[in-house]
């Protein structure tokens, strides 16, 4: 199995959704990406400290617990700041539904759903 670091998976999924015009999913995935990068900066080794509210209500196969990478996928701080600004701007946009679609499963995913992140649970 190919292991993809969590920050990379959520970043690439969010950017793909954003570029495809799907601001709803882009917001959720990029917001999660920012949560992951902040946890990495604080020295967390796994996702235990992350708020899962956006993913608990969705019919999602995304794992709730996974290891955090030691190094950022996006090395450029300016790019991470651009993502922060985009998420902040869209967090105040009433037209953006800040939740995942309810009827998603991995067997029926679109090309814009995130790649499966590595699950730390045995």
DSSP file (Angstrom, degrees, kcal/mol; ACC not computed):
  #  RESIDUE AA STRUCTURE BP1 BP2  ACC     N-H-->O    O-->H-N    N-H-->O    O-->H-N    TCO  KAPPA ALPHA  PHI   PSI    X-CA   Y-CA   Z-CA
    1    1 A X              0   0    0      0, 0.0     2,-0.6     0, 0.0     0, 0.0   0.000 360.0 360.0 360.0 138.4    0.0    0.0    0.0
    2    2 A X        -     0   0    0      2,-0.0     2,-0.6     1,-0.0     0, 0.0  -0.723 360.0-145.9 -82.6 121.7    1.2    3.5   -0.9
    3    3 A X        -     0   0    0     -2,-0.6     2,-0.5   115,-0.1   114,-0.1  -0.805  13.9-168.6 -94.4 124.3    1.3    5.6    2.3
    4    4 A X        -     0   0    0     -2,-0.6   114,-1.0   112,-0.3     5,-0.1  -0.949  27.8-113.7-113.4 124.1    0.5    9.3    1.6
    5    5 A X     >  -     0   0    0     -2,-0.5     4,-2.4     1,-0.1     3,-0.2  -0.246  24.3-123.3 -57.3 142.5    1.2   11.8    4.4
    6    6 A X  H  > S+     0   0    0     61,-0.5     4,-2.4     1,-0.2     5,-0.3   0.876 109.0  53.0 -58.0 -43.0   -2.0   13.3    5.8
    7    7 A X  H  > S+     0   0    0      1,-0.2     4,-2.2     2,-0.2    -1,-0.2   0.905 111.3  47.5 -63.3 -38.2   -1.0   16.9    5.2
    8    8 A X  H  > S+     0   0    0     -3,-0.2     4,-2.9     2,-0.2     5,-0.3   0.930 110.8  51.3 -65.3 -45.5   -0.3   16.1    1.5
    9    9 A X  H  X S+     0   0    0     -4,-2.4     4,-2.2     1,-0.2   106,-0.3   0.933 115.3  40.4 -59.6 -48.7   -3.6   14.2    1.1
   10   10 A X  H  X S+     0   0    0     -4,-2.4     4,-2.4     2,-0.2    -1,-0.2   0.870 115.7  51.5 -71.7 -36.0   -5.8   17.0    2.5
   11   11 A X  H  X S+     0   0    0     -4,-2.2     4,-2.7    -5,-0.3     5,-0.2   0.963 113.9  42.8 -62.5 -51.3   -3.8   19.7    0.7
   12   12 A X  H  X S+     0   0    0     -4,-2.9     4,-2.3     1,-0.2    -2,-0.2   0.882 115.1  49.5 -66.3 -37.7   -4.0   18.1   -2.7
   13   13 A X  H  X S+     0   0    0     -4,-2.2     4,-2.4    -5,-0.3    -1,-0.2   0.933 113.3  47.2 -64.4 -44.6   -7.7   17.2   -2.3
   14   14 A X  H  X S+     0   0    0     -4,-2.4     4,-2.7     1,-0.2    -2,-0.2   0.908 113.3  46.8 -64.0 -43.1   -8.5   20.7   -1.2
   15   15 A X  H  X S+     0   0    0     -4,-2.7     4,-2.9     2,-0.2    -1,-0.2   0.898 111.5  51.9 -66.9 -39.9   -6.6   22.3   -4.0
   16   16 A X  H  X S+     0   0    0     -4,-2.3     4,-1.4    -5,-0.2    -2,-0.2   0.923 112.9  45.3 -62.2 -43.2   -8.2   19.9   -6.6
   17   17 A X  H  <>S+     0   0    0     -4,-2.4     5,-2.8    95,-0.2     4,-0.4   0.929 113.7  49.4 -65.0 -44.8  -11.6   20.8   -5.3
   18   18 A X  H ><5S+     0   0    0     -4,-2.7     3,-1.4     1,-0.2    -2,-0.2   0.932 111.5  48.5 -59.3 -46.6  -10.8   24.5   -5.3
   19   19 A X  H 3<5S+     0   0    0     -4,-2.9    -1,-0.2     1,-0.3    -2,-0.2   0.774 110.2  52.7 -66.7 -25.6   -9.5   24.4   -8.8
   20   20 A X  T 3<5S-     0   0    0     -4,-1.4    -1,-0.3    -5,-0.2    -2,-0.2   0.451 120.9-107.9 -88.0  -1.2  -12.6   22.5   -9.9
   21   21 A X  T < 5S+     0   0    0     -3,-1.4     2,-1.2    -4,-0.4    -3,-0.2   0.605  78.4 132.3  86.8  11.8  -14.9   25.1   -8.4
   22   22 A X     >< +     0   0    0     -5,-2.8     4,-2.3    -6,-0.2     5,-0.2  -0.683  22.0 167.5 -97.1  80.3  -16.1   23.0   -5.5
   23   23 A X  H  >  +     0   0    0     -2,-1.2     4,-2.5     1,-0.2    -1,-0.2   0.810  69.1  61.7 -65.6 -30.8  -15.6   25.5   -2.7
   24   24 A X  H  > S+     0   0    0      2,-0.2     4,-1.7     1,-0.2    -1,-0.2   0.973 112.7  33.1 -61.1 -56.2  -17.6   23.4   -0.2
   25   25 A X  H  > S+     0   0    0      1,-0.2     4,-2.7     2,-0.2     5,-0.3   0.881 116.4  57.7 -69.8 -36.6  -15.3   20.4   -0.3
   26   26 A X  H  X S+     0   0    0     -4,-2.3     4,-2.9     1,-0.2     5,-0.3   0.921 105.7  51.0 -57.7 -43.5  -12.2   22.6   -0.8
   27   27 A X  H  X S+     0   0    0     -4,-2.5     4,-2.4     2,-0.2     5,-0.2   0.943 112.0  45.7 -60.1 -48.3  -13.0   24.5    2.4
   28   28 A X  H  X S+     0   0    0     -4,-1.7     4,-2.0    69,-0.2    -2,-0.2   0.932 117.5  42.9 -62.5 -46.8  -13.4   21.3    4.5
   29   29 A X  H  X S+     0   0    0     -4,-2.7     4,-2.2     2,-0.2    -1,-0.2   0.907 117.2  45.1 -70.0 -41.4  -10.2   19.6    3.1
   30   30 A X  H  X S+     0   0    0     -4,-2.9     4,-2.2    -5,-0.3    -1,-0.2   0.849 111.3  53.3 -72.4 -32.7   -8.1   22.8    3.3
   31   31 A X  H  X S+     0   0    0     -4,-2.4     4,-2.1    -5,-0.3    -1,-0.2   0.911 110.8  47.4 -64.4 -41.3   -9.3   23.6    6.8
   32   32 A X  H  X S+     0   0    0     -4,-2.0     4,-2.5    -5,-0.2    -2,-0.2   0.896 108.3  55.7 -64.9 -40.3   -8.4   20.1    7.8
   33   33 A X  H  X S+     0   0    0     -4,-2.2     4,-2.5     1,-0.2    -2,-0.2   0.928 108.1  48.1 -56.2 -45.9   -5.0   20.6    6.1
   34   34 A X  H  X S+     0   0    0     -4,-2.2     4,-2.4     1,-0.2    -1,-0.2   0.899 109.6  52.4 -63.8 -40.5   -4.4   23.7    8.2
   35   35 A X  H  X S+     0   0    0     -4,-2.1     4,-2.2     1,-0.2    -1,-0.2   0.918 110.9  48.5 -58.9 -42.8   -5.4   21.8   11.4
   36   36 A X  H  X S+     0   0    0     -4,-2.5     4,-2.5     2,-0.2    -2,-0.2   0.924 111.0  48.8 -64.4 -45.2   -2.9   19.1   10.6
   37   37 A X  H  X S+     0   0    0     -4,-2.5     4,-2.4     1,-0.2    -1,-0.2   0.877 111.1  50.6 -65.8 -36.1   -0.1   21.6    9.9
   38   38 A X  H  X S+     0   0    0     -4,-2.4     4,-1.5     2,-0.2    -1,-0.2   0.910 110.6  49.1 -66.1 -41.0   -0.8   23.4   13.1
   39   39 A X  H  <>S+     0   0    0     -4,-2.2     5,-2.5     2,-0.2     4,-0.3   0.895 110.6  51.2 -64.3 -39.4   -0.7   20.1   15.0
   40   40 A X  H ><5S+     0   0    0     -4,-2.5     3,-1.6     1,-0.2    -2,-0.2   0.926 108.3  51.5 -61.4 -44.7    2.6   19.2   13.3
   41   41 A X  H 3<5S+     0   0    0     -4,-2.4    -1,-0.2     1,-0.3    -2,-0.2   0.805 107.3  53.7 -63.2 -29.1    4.1   22.6   14.3
   42   42 A X  T 3<5S-     0   0    0     -4,-1.5    -1,-0.3    -5,-0.1    -2,-0.2   0.476 121.7-108.5 -84.5  -2.3    3.1   21.9   17.9
   43   43 A X  T < 5 +     0   0    0     -3,-1.6    -3,-0.2    -4,-0.3    -2,-0.1   0.574  61.7 157.8  89.6   9.9    4.9   18.6   17.8
   44   44 A X      < -     0   0    0     -5,-2.5    -1,-0.3    -6,-0.2     3,-0.1  -0.408  29.5-159.6 -66.4 145.3    1.9   16.3   17.8
   45   45 A X  S    S+     0   0    0     -2,-0.1    23,-2.5    22,-0.1     2,-0.3   0.587  70.0  19.0-102.9 -14.2    2.7   12.8   16.4
   46   46 A X  B >  S-A   67   0A   0     21,-0.3     3,-0.6    -7,-0.1    21,-0.2  -0.877  84.3 -97.4-146.5-179.1   -0.9   11.8   15.5
   47   47 A X  G >  S+     0   0    0     19,-1.8     3,-2.1    -2,-0.3    20,-0.1   0.299  82.0 111.1 -88.0   9.3   -4.3   13.2   14.9
   48   48 A X  G 3  S+     0   0    0      1,-0.3    -1,-0.2    18,-0.1    17,-0.0   0.829  78.0  51.3 -54.0 -35.1   -5.7   12.6   18.4
   49   49 A X  G <  S+     0   0    0     -3,-0.6    -1,-0.3     2,-0.1     2,-0.2   0.492  88.5 104.2 -83.7  -2.6   -5.9   16.3   19.1
   50   50 A X  S <  S-     0   0    0     -3,-2.1     2,-0.5    14,-0.1   -18,-0.0  -0.551  77.0-116.1 -83.3 144.4   -7.7   17.2   16.0
   51   51 A X        -     0   0    0     -2,-0.2     3,-0.3     1,-0.1    -2,-0.1  -0.676  25.3-169.9 -77.9 123.3  -11.4   18.1   16.0
   52   52 A X    >>  +     0   0    0     -2,-0.5     4,-2.0     1,-0.2     3,-1.6   0.255  51.1 113.4 -98.4  12.0  -13.3   15.5   14.0
   53   53 A X  H 3> S+     0   0    0      1,-0.3     4,-1.0     2,-0.2    -1,-0.2   0.840  75.4  53.8 -57.5 -36.5  -16.7   17.3   13.9
   54   54 A X  H 34 S+     0   0    0     -3,-0.3    46,-0.6     1,-0.2    -1,-0.3   0.734 117.8  37.1 -68.9 -20.5  -16.5   17.9   10.1
   55   55 A X  H <4 S+     0   0    0     -3,-1.6     5,-0.4     2,-0.1    -2,-0.2   0.615 103.0  68.7-108.1 -16.7  -15.9   14.2    9.5
   56   56 A X  H  < S+     0   0    0     -4,-2.0    -2,-0.1     1,-0.2    -3,-0.1   0.872 103.5  44.2 -70.0 -36.9  -18.1   12.5   12.2
   57   57 A X  S  < S+     0   0    0     -4,-1.0     2,-0.2    -5,-0.2    -1,-0.2   0.646  99.1  87.0 -85.4 -14.4  -21.4   13.6   10.5
   58   58 A X  S    S-     0   0    0     -4,-0.1     2,-2.2     1,-0.1    44,-0.2  -0.581  86.1-119.2 -86.8 147.8  -20.3   12.7    7.0
   59   59 A X        +     0   0    0     43,-0.5     2,-0.4    42,-0.4    45,-0.1  -0.585  66.2 150.5 -78.8  78.1  -20.7    9.2    5.5
   60   60 A X        -     0   0    0     -2,-2.2    45,-0.1    -5,-0.4    42,-0.0  -0.890  54.0-155.2-123.4 143.4  -17.0    9.1    5.1
   61   61 A X        +     0   0    0     -2,-0.4     2,-0.2     2,-0.1    -1,-0.1   0.264  56.9 128.1 -94.0   9.7  -14.4    6.4    5.1
   62   62 A X        -     0   0    0     -7,-0.1    -2,-0.1     1,-0.1     2,-0.1  -0.478  66.1-115.1 -67.4 132.7  -11.7    8.8    6.1
   63   63 A X        -     0   0    0     54,-0.2    -1,-0.1    -2,-0.2     3,-0.1  -0.391  14.1-151.2 -68.3 146.1   -9.9    7.5    9.2
   64   64 A X  S    S+     0   0    0      1,-0.2     2,-0.5    -2,-0.1   -14,-0.1   0.716  83.2  47.4 -89.2 -21.9  -10.2    9.6   12.3
   65   65 A X        +     0   0    0    -19,-0.1    55,-1.6   -17,-0.0    56,-0.7  -0.980  67.9 142.4-124.2 128.9   -6.8    8.6   13.7
   66   66 A X        -     0   0    0     -2,-0.5   -19,-1.8    53,-0.3    53,-0.2  -0.983  49.9 -92.4-157.2 156.0   -3.6    8.7   11.7
   67   67 A X  B     -A   46   0A   0     -2,-0.3   -61,-0.5   -21,-0.2     2,-0.4  -0.408  36.2-130.1 -71.9 149.6    0.0    9.6   12.2
   68   68 A X        -     0   0    0    -23,-2.5    -1,-0.1   -63,-0.1   -63,-0.0  -0.821  24.9-114.1 -97.8 140.5    1.2   13.1   11.4
   69   69 A X        -     0   0    0     -2,-0.4    -1,-0.1     1,-0.1     3,-0.1  -0.269  11.9-135.1 -67.5 159.5    4.2   13.6    9.2
   70   70 A X  S    S+     0   0    0      1,-0.1     2,-0.4     2,-0.1    -1,-0.1   0.775  88.8  45.0 -84.4 -28.7    7.4   15.1   10.7
   71   71 A X  S    S-     0   0    0      2,-0.0     2,-0.2     0, 0.0    -1,-0.1  -0.911  90.8-108.2-119.6 145.4    8.0   17.4    7.7
   72   72 A X        -     0   0    0     -2,-0.4     3,-0.1     1,-0.1    -2,-0.1  -0.448  12.6-147.0 -68.8 137.4    5.5   19.6    5.9
   73   73 A X  S    S+     0   0    0      1,-0.2     2,-0.9    -2,-0.2    -1,-0.1   0.925  96.9  55.1 -66.0 -45.8    4.5   18.6    2.4
   74   74 A X        +     0   0    0      1,-0.2    -1,-0.2    -3,-0.0    -2,-0.1  -0.805  68.7 178.3 -90.9 106.4    4.2   22.3    1.5
   75   75 A X        +     0   0    0     -2,-0.9     2,-0.6    -3,-0.1    -1,-0.2   0.792  54.5  90.0 -79.1 -29.0    7.6   23.7    2.4
   76   76 A X     >  -     0   0    0      1,-0.2     4,-1.7     2,-0.1     3,-0.5  -0.592  61.2-159.8 -78.5 114.0    6.8   27.3    1.2
   77   77 A X  H  > S+     0   0    0     -2,-0.6     4,-2.5     1,-0.2     5,-0.2   0.830  91.2  60.8 -62.3 -32.7    5.3   29.3    4.1
   78   78 A X  H  > S+     0   0    0      2,-0.2     4,-2.1     1,-0.2    -1,-0.2   0.883 104.3  49.1 -63.2 -37.4    3.8   31.8    1.6
   79   79 A X  H  > S+     0   0    0     -3,-0.5     4,-1.9     2,-0.2    -1,-0.2   0.912 110.8  49.4 -67.7 -42.2    1.8   29.0    0.0
   80   80 A X  H  X S+     0   0    0     -4,-1.7     4,-2.2     1,-0.2    -2,-0.2   0.883 110.8  51.1 -63.7 -37.2    0.5   27.9    3.5
   81   81 A X  H  X S+     0   0    0     -4,-2.5     4,-2.6     2,-0.2    -2,-0.2   0.883 106.5  54.1 -66.7 -38.4   -0.4   31.5    4.2
   82   82 A X  H  X S+     0   0    0     -4,-2.1     4,-2.3     2,-0.2    -2,-0.2   0.901 109.3  48.5 -60.6 -40.8   -2.3   31.7    0.9
   83   83 A X  H  X S+     0   0    0     -4,-1.9     4,-2.7     2,-0.2     5,-0.2   0.916 110.0  51.5 -66.0 -43.2   -4.3   28.6    2.0
   84   84 A X  H  X S+     0   0    0     -4,-2.2     4,-2.7     1,-0.2    -2,-0.2   0.929 111.3  47.9 -57.5 -45.8   -5.0   30.2    5.4
   85   85 A X  H  X S+     0   0    0     -4,-2.6     4,-2.6     2,-0.2    -1,-0.2   0.904 111.6  50.1 -62.8 -41.9   -6.2   33.3    3.7
   86   86 A X  H  X S+     0   0    0     -4,-2.3     4,-2.2     2,-0.2    -2,-0.2   0.931 112.9  46.0 -63.2 -46.0   -8.5   31.3    1.4
   87   87 A X  H  X S+     0   0    0     -4,-2.7     4,-1.6     2,-0.2    -2,-0.2   0.921 113.2  49.8 -63.6 -43.9  -10.0   29.3    4.2
   88   88 A X  H  X S+     0   0    0     -4,-2.7     4,-0.7    -5,-0.2     3,-0.2   0.928 111.3  48.6 -61.4 -45.1  -10.5   32.4    6.3
   89   89 A X  H >< S+     0   0    0     -4,-2.6     3,-0.7     1,-0.2    -1,-0.2   0.900 115.1  44.5 -62.1 -40.7  -12.2   34.3    3.5
   90   90 A X  H >< S+     0   0    0     -4,-2.2     3,-0.9     1,-0.2    -1,-0.2   0.674  99.6  69.8 -80.6 -16.5  -14.5   31.3    2.7
   91   91 A X  H 3< S+     0   0    0     -4,-1.6    -1,-0.2     1,-0.2    -2,-0.2   0.741 103.4  45.3 -69.7 -20.7  -15.3   30.7    6.4
   92   92 A X  T << S+     0   0    0     -4,-0.7     2,-0.8    -3,-0.7    -1,-0.2   0.349  89.3 102.8-101.0   4.0  -17.3   34.0    6.3
   93   93 A X    X   -     0   0    0     -3,-0.9     3,-1.7     1,-0.2    -3,-0.0  -0.800  56.6-160.7 -93.4 111.1  -19.0   33.2    3.0
   94   94 A X  T 3  S+     0   0    0     -2,-0.8    -1,-0.2     1,-0.3    -4,-0.0   0.710  88.5  65.2 -64.2 -19.9  -22.6   32.1    3.7
   95   95 A X  T 3  S+     0   0    0      2,-0.1     2,-0.6    -3,-0.0    -1,-0.3   0.650  84.3  87.7 -77.7 -14.2  -22.7   30.4    0.2
   96   96 A X  S <  S-     0   0    0     -3,-1.7     2,-0.8    -6,-0.2    -3,-0.0  -0.777  71.6-147.0 -91.8 118.9  -20.1   27.9    1.2
   97   97 A X        -     0   0    0     -2,-0.6     2,-0.8     1,-0.1   -69,-0.2  -0.761   9.4-155.5 -81.8 112.6  -21.5   24.8    2.9
   98   98 A X        +     0   0    0     -2,-0.8     2,-0.3   -71,-0.1    -1,-0.1  -0.137  61.6  83.6 -89.4  41.1  -18.7   23.9    5.3
   99   99 A X  S    S-     0   0    0     -2,-0.8     2,-0.2   -42,-0.0   -71,-0.1  -0.929  79.3-106.6-135.8 160.9  -19.6   20.2    5.5
  100  100 A X        -     0   0    0    -46,-0.6   -41,-0.1    -2,-0.3   -40,-0.0  -0.536  48.7 -90.2 -81.0 153.8  -18.8   17.1    3.5
  101  101 A X    >   -     0   0    0     -2,-0.2     3,-0.6     1,-0.1   -42,-0.4  -0.358  33.6-135.5 -60.0 144.8  -21.5   15.5    1.4
  102  102 A X  T 3  S+     0   0    0      1,-0.2   -43,-0.5   -44,-0.2    -1,-0.1   0.800  93.8  53.1 -76.7 -30.3  -23.5   12.9    3.4
  103  103 A X  T 3  S+     0   0    0    -45,-0.1     2,-0.3     2,-0.0    -1,-0.2  -0.032  76.9 127.5-102.7  32.7  -23.7   10.1    0.9
  104  104 A X    <   +     0   0    0     -3,-0.6     2,-0.3   -45,-0.1     5,-0.1  -0.681  24.8 164.9 -89.5 140.2  -20.0    9.7    0.0
  105  105 A X    >   -     0   0    0     -2,-0.3     3,-1.5   -45,-0.1   -45,-0.1  -0.963  47.8-111.5-143.0 161.2  -18.2    6.4    0.1
  106  106 A X  G >  S+     0   0    0     -2,-0.3     3,-0.9     1,-0.3    10,-0.0   0.761 115.4  60.7 -66.6 -23.5  -14.9    5.3   -1.3
  107  107 A X  G 3  S+     0   0    0      1,-0.2    -1,-0.3    -3,-0.0    -3,-0.0   0.664 115.0  34.4 -77.4 -13.1  -16.6    3.0   -3.8
  108  108 A X  G <  S+     0   0    0     -3,-1.5    -1,-0.2     2,-0.0    -2,-0.2  -0.114  88.0 144.1-128.4  35.8  -18.4    6.0   -5.3
  109  109 A X    <   -     0   0    0     -3,-0.9     2,-0.2    -5,-0.1    -3,-0.1  -0.387  43.3-129.9 -80.5 155.6  -15.9    8.8   -5.0
  110  110 A X    >   -     0   0    0     -2,-0.1     3,-1.6     1,-0.1    -1,-0.1  -0.495  33.8 -99.8 -91.8 169.0  -15.3   11.5   -7.4
  111  111 A X  T 3  S+     0   0    0      1,-0.3    -1,-0.1    -2,-0.2    -2,-0.0   0.647 121.7  58.7 -63.5 -11.9  -11.9   12.5   -8.8
  112  112 A X  T 3  S+     0   0    0    -96,-0.1    -1,-0.3     2,-0.1   -95,-0.2   0.497  77.4 106.1 -99.5  -4.0  -11.8   15.3   -6.3
  113  113 A X  S <  S-     0   0    0     -3,-1.6     3,-0.1     1,-0.1    -4,-0.0  -0.454  82.7 -97.2 -70.4 150.5  -12.2   13.3   -3.1
  114  114 A X        -     0   0    0      1,-0.1    -1,-0.1    -2,-0.1  -104,-0.1  -0.305  38.1-103.7 -69.2 151.4   -9.0   13.0   -1.1
  115  115 A X        -     0   0    0   -106,-0.3     2,-0.2     1,-0.1    -1,-0.1  -0.399  53.3 -84.6 -65.7 153.1   -6.8   10.0   -1.5
  116  116 A X        -     0   0    0     -3,-0.1  -112,-0.3    -2,-0.1     2,-0.1  -0.434  47.2-139.5 -65.2 125.3   -7.1    7.7    1.4
  117  117 A X        -     0   0    0     -2,-0.2     2,-0.2     1,-0.1   -54,-0.2  -0.470  32.5 -85.7 -82.6 159.5   -4.8    8.8    4.2
  118  118 A X        -     0   0    0   -114,-1.0     2,-0.5    -2,-0.1   -51,-0.2  -0.455  40.9-138.9 -68.7 130.0   -2.8    6.3    6.2
  119  119 A X        -     0   0    0     -2,-0.2   -53,-0.3   -53,-0.2    -1,-0.1  -0.808   9.3-161.4 -92.8 124.7   -4.8    4.9    9.1
  120  120 A X        +     0   0    0    -55,-1.6     2,-0.2    -2,-0.5   -54,-0.2   0.643  64.0  99.4 -79.7 -15.4   -2.8    4.5   12.3
  121  121 A X              0   0    0    -56,-0.7    -2,-0.1     1,-0.1   -58,-0.0  -0.511 360.0 360.0 -73.5 139.5   -5.3    2.1   13.8
  122  122 A X              0   0    0     -2,-0.2    -1,-0.1     0, 0.0    -2,-0.0   0.514 360.0 360.0 -68.5 360.0   -4.3   -1.6   13.5
